[in-house]
Amino acid sequence: MMKTILIILMTILSVAVALYGWALIWPDSPIQNDGMAHHLADRPLAMYLHFGFGPLALAIGGFQFFTQLRARAPKLHRWVGRTYVTACMLSAVGGIWLGFGSDAGVVAQVGFLGLGVAWVVTTGYGFLTARARRFQDHKRWMTRSFALTFAAVTLRLYLPLSLGVMGLPFGTAYPVIAYACWIPNLLVAEWLVRRKGARRAVAAGAAQATP
């Protein structure tokens, strides 16, 4: 029950931040800030790739974790998965492009570039393992992939916490958030994947020991 509640909360947050991301590139958007306007003017293709397809991956990715939905509509799961992979890859290209042109400093650039590369690798392995019908490995890699996709949510939680609540200057907080928004997510995903794998191994051992 708790797992379902957490998945629902994760999905709601993901859809909300996805809508916010799309609003950032909407023409004459009232929530656009100077940084977004600067990127739109200098690197419009990168912005539209990252903020057009990234929110799509975020909006649909959470629904892939509902077990009953996967079981009842496997064909839908596959097509949503293909859309998710395509959206991740296109958004990652835009994100890496933006990372190279970021004016937030080298430390933040490296953080976001690391996120982009890790996102490509985990999503790519998730796709390849599905194609190879290695479904347990597929679940593991897609868990890692969505943990990185969810960085869009954690980044937007950390920004008001660090700037508003803690009162840190943007130049101090943002380079830290460039790593904090995705590395803890990935560590949690890895812990979940390994814990589930250990439980499966214990269950398999118990089944083999049963006469």
VOBA-1610 file (N, C-alpha, C; in pm, whole numbers, padded with zeros to 5 digits, always signed):
BEGIN
Met+00083-00121+00000Met+00000+00000+00000Met+00087+00127+00000Met+00189+00129+00087Met+00276+00245+00093Met+00350+00265-00039Lys+00392+00154-00101Lys+00461+00163-00229Lys+00371+00229-00334Thr+00242+00190-00336Thr+00148+00248-00432Thr+00129+00396-00407Ile+00119+00434-00281Ile+00102+00576-00246Ile+00222+00657-00293Leu+00343+00603-00272Leu+00464+00673-00314Leu+00471+00686-00466Ile+00430+00582-00538Ile+00430+00588-00685Ile+00329+00692-00733Ile+00212+00696-00668Ile+00109+00796-00705Ile+00162+00937-00680Leu+00223+00959-00563Leu+00279+01091-00531Leu+00388+01129-00630Met+00476+01033-00662Met+00583+01057-00759Met+00526+01096-00895Thr+00419+01028-00935Thr+00359+01054-01066Thr+00291+01190-01069Ile+00224+01226-00960Ile+00157+01357-00954Ile+00261+01469-00961Leu+00368+01456-00883Leu+00474+01557-00886Leu+00538+01565-01025Ser+00555+01451-01088Ser+00616+01447-01221Ser+00529+01520-01324Val+00401+01494-01322Val+00311+01559-01417Val+00306+01709-01392Ala+00304+01750-01264Ala+00299+01892-01230Ala+00425+01965-01280Val+00541+01906-01259Val+00666+01969-01303Val+00677+01964-01455Ala+00622+01860-01518Ala+00620+01853-01664Ala+00541+01970-01722Leu+00426+01999-01664Leu+00346+02113-01711Leu+00421+02244-01692Tyr+00491+02254-01580Tyr+00573+02373-01555Tyr+00684+02385-01659Gly+00747+02273-01692Gly+00854+02274-01791Gly+00805+02319-01928Trp+00689+02269-01967Trp+00633+02313-02096Trp+00599+02461-02094Ala+00552+02509-01978Ala+00515+02651-01967Ala+00637+02741-01984Leu+00755+02690-01948Leu+00877+02772-01958Leu+00911+02809-02101Ile+00875+02723-02198Ile+00908+02753-02337Ile+00787+02802-02416Trp+00676+02823-02346Trp+00559+02877-02414Trp+00586+03022-02450Pro+00550+03063-02572Pro+00575+03203-02612Pro+00514+03303-02514Asp+00592+03400-02473Asp+00549+03505-02381Asp+00498+03450-02248Ser+00558+03340-02204Ser+00515+03278-02078Ser+00544+03372-01961Pro+00447+03391-01870Pro+00468+03482-01756Pro+00566+03425-01653Ile+00595+03294-01658Ile+00686+03237-01559Ile+00830+03227-01611Gln+00851+03274-01733Gln+00986+03270-01789Gln+01077+03366-01713Asn+01200+03322-01684Asn+01294+03410-01616Asn+01406+03450-01712Asp+01497+03534-01664Asp+01604+03585-01751Asp+01692+03472-01805Gly+01718+03373-01720Gly+01802+03262-01763Gly+01738+03182-01876Met+01608+03157-01864Met+01537+03083-01969Met+01531+03165-02098Ala+01502+03294-02085Ala+01494+03380-02203Ala+01629+03386-02274His+01737+03387-02194His+01873+03390-02250His+01900+03264-02332His+01864+03148-02278His+01886+03022-02350His+01797+03013-02474Leu+01673+03061-02461Leu+01582+03058-02576Leu+01635+03144-02690Ala+01698+03255-02654Ala+01751+03344-02757Ala+01879+03287-02820Asp+01966+03227-02738Asp+02097+03182-02787Asp+02097+03039-02838Arg+02018+02952-02775Arg+02016+02810-02812Arg+01873+02760-02817Pro+01792+02812-02908Pro+01650+02775-02910Pro+01626+02627-02936Leu+01705+02566-03027Leu+01685+02424-03057Leu+01712+02339-02934Ala+01822+02368-02863Ala+01853+02294-02741Ala+01743+02310-02637Met+01691+02432-02624Met+01584+02456-02527Met+01458+02379-02562Tyr+01420+02381-02690Tyr+01297+02312-02729Tyr+01312+02160-02720Leu+01433+02110-02746Leu+01457+01966-02728Leu+01446+01929-02581His+01515+02005-02497His+01521+01969-02355His+01388+01991-02283Phe+01328+02108-02305Phe+01205+02141-02233Phe+01079+02101-02309Gly+01096+02051-02430Gly+00981+01995-02501Gly+00965+01848-02474Phe+01076+01772-02484Phe+01070+01627-02469Phe+01096+01580-02326Gly+01175+01654-02248Gly+01200+01616-02109Gly+01071+01608-02028Pro+00985+01710-02034Pro+00858+01701-01964Pro+00768+01587-02013Leu+00779+01553-02142Leu+00702+01439-02191Leu+00747+01310-02123Ala+00879+01289-02116Ala+00932+01171-02046Ala+00889+01171-01900Leu+00894+01287-01838Leu+00858+01300-01696Leu+00709+01270-01675Ala+00625+01321-01765Ala+00480+01307-01750Ala+00433+01164-01765Ile+00497+01087-01854Ile+00449+00951-01881Ile+00529+00844-01807Gly+00650+00878-01762Gly+00737+00776-01704Gly+00683+00714-01577Gly+00623+00794-01491Gly+00573+00742-01364Gly+00466+00635-01380Phe+00384+00646-01485Phe+00275+00550-01506Phe+00328+00410-01538Gln+00452+00400-01584Gln+00510+00270-01618Gln+00538+00186-01494Phe+00533+00246-01376Phe+00562+00172-01253Phe+00438+00112-01188Phe+00321+00136-01247Phe+00199+00075-01194Phe+00187-00068-01247Thr+00204-00165-01157Thr+00208-00306-01197Thr+00080-00351-01265Gln-00035-00312-01212Gln-00162-00355-01270Gln-00181-00299-01411Leu-00137-00177-01432Leu-00148-00117-01565Leu-00062-00192-01666Arg+00060-00230-01624Arg+00147-00307-01712Arg+00085-00442-01745Ala+00024-00505-01645Ala-00032-00639-01666Ala-00157-00635-01754Arg-00238-00532-01738Arg-00364-00525-01812Arg-00346-00472-01954Ala-00245-00390-01975Ala-00226-00329-02108Ala-00079-00336-02147Pro-00027-00456-02174Pro+00115-00469-02208Pro+00154-00396-02336Lys+00062-00392-02433Lys+00093-00322-02558Lys+00107-00172-02532Leu+00018-00118-02450Leu+00027+00025-02413Leu+00157+00051-02340His+00195-00039-02251His+00321-00025-02177His+00440-00017-02274Arg+00439-00101-02377Arg+00550-00100-02472Arg+00555+00030-02550Trp+00439+00080-02595Trp+00438+00202-02675Trp+00471+00324-02590Val+00422+00327-02468Val+00459+00437-02378Val+00608+00431-02349Gly+00661+00309-02334Gly+00804+00293-02310Gly+00888+00344-02426Arg+00847+00313-02548Arg+00921+00362-02665Arg+00917+00515-02672Thr+00800+00571-02642Thr+00788+00717-02640Thr+00877+00777-02533Tyr+00879+00712-02416Tyr+00963+00760-02305Tyr+01111+00759-02344Val+01157+00650-02404Val+01298+00639-02443Val+01333+00748-02545Thr+01249+00765-02646Thr+01274+00867-02748Thr+01280+01006-02686Ala+01184+01035-02597Ala+01179+01166-02532Ala+01303+01189-02445Cys+01345+01085-02371Cys+01465+01098-02288Cys+01588+01130-02372Met+01604+01058-02481Met+01724+01076-02563Met+01728+01215-02625Leu+01616+01260-02678Leu+01611+01393-02740Leu+01632+01503-02635Ser+01570+01485-02519Ser+01586+01584-02412Ser+01729+01585-02360Ala+01791+01467-02351Ala+01930+01460-02303Ala+02024+01531-02398Val+02001+01518-02529Val+02083+01590-02627Val+02073+01740-02603Gly+01949+01788-02587Gly+01929+01930-02559Gly+01990+01972-02427Gly+01977+01885-02324Gly+02032+01917-02193Gly+02184+01925-02192Ile+02248+01832-02263Ile+02395+01834-02271Ile+02440+01960-02346Trp+02369+01992-02452Trp+02398+02114-02529Trp+02387+02237-02440Leu+02279+02244-02361Leu+02262+02357-02270Leu+02368+02357-02162Gly+02407+02236-02116Gly+02509+02227-02012Gly+02640+02289-02055Phe+02680+02265-02179Phe+02804+02323-02229Phe+02797+02476-02234Gly+02676+02529-02252Gly+02662+02674-02263Gly+02613+02741-02138Ser+02610+02667-02028Ser+02559+02724-01903Ser+02651+02833-01851Asp+02591+02939-01799Asp+02670+03048-01740Asp+02673+03038-01588Ala+02639+02919-01535Ala+02638+02898-01389Ala+02772+02855-01335Gly+02874+02844-01423Gly+03007+02805-01377Gly+03042+02662-01414Val+03171+02633-01409Val+03220+02502-01453Val+03168+02390-01365Val+03160+02413-01234Val+03114+02308-01142Val+02972+02266-01177Ala+02884+02363-01198Ala+02746+02331-01235Ala+02741+02266-01372Gln+02821+02313-01465Gln+02825+02253-01598Gln+02858+02104-01591Val+02961+02070-01515Val+03002+01930-01504Val+02890+01846-01441Gly+02822+01903-01342Gly+02713+01832-01278Gly+02601+01799-01374Phe+02559+01897-01452Phe+02449+01874-01546Phe+02493+01788-01665Leu+02617+01800-01707Leu+02668+01713-01813Leu+02672+01568-01765Gly+02712+01548-01640Gly+02711+01414-01583Gly+02572+01355-01581Leu+02474+01437-01545Leu+02334+01393-01547Leu+02292+01353-01687Gly+02327+01434-01786Gly+02288+01404-01924Gly+02346+01273-01973Val+02474+01252-01944Val+02540+01128-01989Val+02481+01007-01917Ala+02462+01017-01786Ala+02404+00906-01709Ala+02262+00874-01756Trp+02188+00977-01793Trp+02051+00960-01842Trp+02051+00881-01973Val+02141+00917-02063Val+02152+00846-02191Val+02190+00699-02168Val+02288+00676-02081Val+02337+00540-02058Val+02229+00452-01995Thr+02164+00500-01889Thr+02065+00417-01821Thr+01943+00391-01910Thr+01899+00494-01982Thr+01783+00476-02070Thr+01818+00384-02187Gly+01939+00400-02240Gly+01982+00315-02350Gly+01987+00169-02309Tyr+02043+00140-02191Tyr+02046+00002-02143Tyr+01905-00050-02116Gly+01818+00038-02067Gly+01680-00002-02044Gly+01611-00046-02173Phe+01637+00027-02279Phe+01579-00007-02409Phe+01638-00137-02464Leu+01771-00149-02457Leu+01839-00266-02514Leu+01801-00395-02440Thr+01788-00388-02308Thr+01751-00508-02232Thr+01606-00548-02260Ala+01520-00450-02288Ala+01383-00485-02327Ala+01382-00554-02463Arg+01461-00502-02556Arg+01470-00563-02689Arg+01524-00706-02680Ala+01614-00729-02584Ala+01672-00863-02565Ala+01582-00953-02480Arg+01468-00897-02435Arg+01371-00970-02353Arg+01430-01012-02218Arg+01524-00934-02172Arg+01580-00953-02038Arg+01503-00859-01944Phe+01381-00898-01908Phe+01287-00805-01848Phe+01324-00764-01705Gln+01389-00851-01631Gln+01432-00810-01496Gln+01540-00702-01505Asp+01635-00723-01597Asp+01737-00619-01618Asp+01674-00491-01671His+01575-00506-01757His+01503-00390-01812His+01441-00307-01700Lys+01377-00373-01605Lys+01314-00301-01494Lys+01420-00226-01412Arg+01533-00292-01391Arg+01639-00228-01312Arg+01690-00102-01381Trp+01718-00111-01511Trp+01773+00003-01582Trp+01671+00115-01598Met+01544+00080-01613Met+01442+00184-01625Met+01413+00251-01491Thr+01433+00177-01383Thr+01424+00240-01250Thr+01533+00345-01235Arg+01653+00309-01277Arg+01764+00407-01273Arg+01736+00525-01365Ser+01686+00495-01485Ser+01657+00602-01581Ser+01556+00701-01527Phe+01446+00649-01469Phe+01344+00743-01422Phe+01390+00819-01298Ala+01480+00759-01220Ala+01538+00833-01107Ala+01609+00958-01157Leu+01673+00947-01274Leu+01740+01062-01333Leu+01641+01157-01399Thr+01537+01104-01461Thr+01431+01189-01516Thr+01368+01272-01404Phe+01352+01209-01288Phe+01290+01274-01171Phe+01377+01385-01114Ala+01501+01398-01163Ala+01586+01510-01122Ala+01520+01644-01152Ala+01435+01648-01255Ala+01362+01772-01285Ala+01273+01813-01168Val+01221+01715-01096Val+01137+01743-00979Val+01223+01783-00860Thr+01325+01703-00830Thr+01406+01732-00712Thr+01479+01865-00725Leu+01521+01900-00847Leu+01584+02030-00867Leu+01490+02142-00827Arg+01363+02129-00865Arg+01266+02235-00835Arg+01217+02231-00692Leu+01246+02126-00621Leu+01222+02124-00477Leu+01339+02187-00402Tyr+01460+02159-00449Tyr+01579+02210-00381Tyr+01599+02360-00401Leu+01560+02413-00516Leu+01580+02555-00542Leu+01509+02644-00440Pro+01378+02630-00420Pro+01314+02716-00320Pro+01360+02684-00178Leu+01397+02559-00151Leu+01445+02523-00018Leu+01577+02593+00012Ser+01669+02592-00086Ser+01801+02651-00062Ser+01798+02802-00071Leu+01723+02856-00168Leu+01722+03001-00187Leu+01626+03071-00091Gly+01506+03016-00076Gly+01404+03081+00006Gly+01414+03047+00153Val+01416+02918+00184Val+01415+02874+00324Val+01552+02893+00389Met+01656+02844+00322Met+01792+02852+00380Met+01860+02985+00351Gly+01810+03059+00255Gly+01865+03191+00225Gly+02002+03190+00161Leu+02036+03083+00090Leu+02168+03076+00026Leu+02169+03157-00102Pro+02282+03217-00138Pro+02292+03287-00267Pro+02281+03186-00381Phe+02227+03231-00493Phe+02210+03144-00609Phe+02344+03085-00654Gly+02448+03167-00655Gly+02579+03122-00700Gly+02640+03014-00611Thr+02596+03007-00486Thr+02642+02903-00394Thr+02556+02778-00406Ala+02425+02798-00414Ala+02333+02685-00412Ala+02328+02608-00543Tyr+02331+02678-00655Tyr+02304+02612-00783Tyr+02410+02508-00820Pro+02541+02534-00802Pro+02639+02430-00832Pro+02620+02304-00749Val+02577+02319-00623Val+02550+02203-00538Val+02427+02128-00589Ile+02323+02202-00626Ile+02200+02141-00674Ile+02223+02066-00807Ala+02321+02112-00884Ala+02353+02045-01011Ala+02392+01900-00990Tyr+02435+01865-00870Tyr+02469+01726-00835Tyr+02362+01666-00744Ala+02312+01747-00649Ala+02217+01697-00551Ala+02083+01658-00613Cys+02051+01715-00729Cys+01922+01686-00790Cys+01916+01547-00851Trp+02033+01484-00876Trp+02027+01353-00942Trp+02109+01243-00877Ile+02220+01274-00812Ile+02302+01167-00753Ile+02227+01095-00639Pro+02164+01165-00544Pro+02086+01092-00443Pro+01972+01010-00505Asn+01907+01063-00608Asn+01801+00987-00676Asn+01855+00854-00727Leu+01971+00861-00791Leu+02031+00741-00849Leu+02073+00643-00740Leu+02123+00693-00628Leu+02162+00606-00518Leu+02040+00535-00458Val+01929+00607-00443Val+01806+00546-00393Val+01756+00439-00490Ala+01760+00469-00619Ala+01718+00372-00720Ala+01805+00247-00713Glu+01935+00266-00697Glu+02027+00152-00690Glu+01999+00068-00566Trp+01969+00133-00456Trp+01935+00061-00333Trp+01808-00021-00352Leu+01706+00039-00415Leu+01581-00033-00438Leu+01602-00153-00531Val+01681-00132-00636Val+01707-00238-00732Val+01780-00354-00665Arg+01881-00323-00586Arg+01960-00427-00521Arg+01880-00498-00412Arg+01797-00424-00340Arg+01714-00486-00236Arg+01615-00584-00298Lys+01554-00543-00409Lys+01459-00631-00476Lys+01530-00754-00531Gly+01650-00735-00586Gly+01727-00847-00638Gly+01764-00946-00527Ala+01801-00892-00409Ala+01836-00979-00296Ala+01715-01059-00250Arg+01599-00995-00245Arg+01477-01066-00205Arg+01443-01176-00304Arg+01461-01147-00433Arg+01432-01248-00535Arg+01528-01366-00523Ala+01653-01337-00493Ala+01751-01444-00477Ala+01718-01532-00356Val+01675-01470-00246Val+01636-01545-00126Val+01516-01634-00155Ala+01417-01576-00226Ala+01296-01652-00259Ala+01329-01770-00351Ala+01420-01748-00448Ala+01460-01856-00539Ala+01534-01965-00463Gly+01620-01926-00368Gly+01693-02024-00288Gly+01599-02106-00201Ala+01498-02039-00144Ala+01402-02110-00062Ala+01319-02208-00143Ala+01284-02168-00265Ala+01206-02256-00353Ala+01286-02380-00390Gln+01416-02361-00415Gln+01501-02475-00453Gln+01522-02570-00335Ala+01521-02514-00213Ala+01545-02596-00094Ala+01422-02675-00052Thr+01305-02632-00104Thr+01181-02701-00068Thr+01174-02837-00137Pro+01157-02946-00062Pro+01153-03080-00124Pro+01026-03099-00207
//
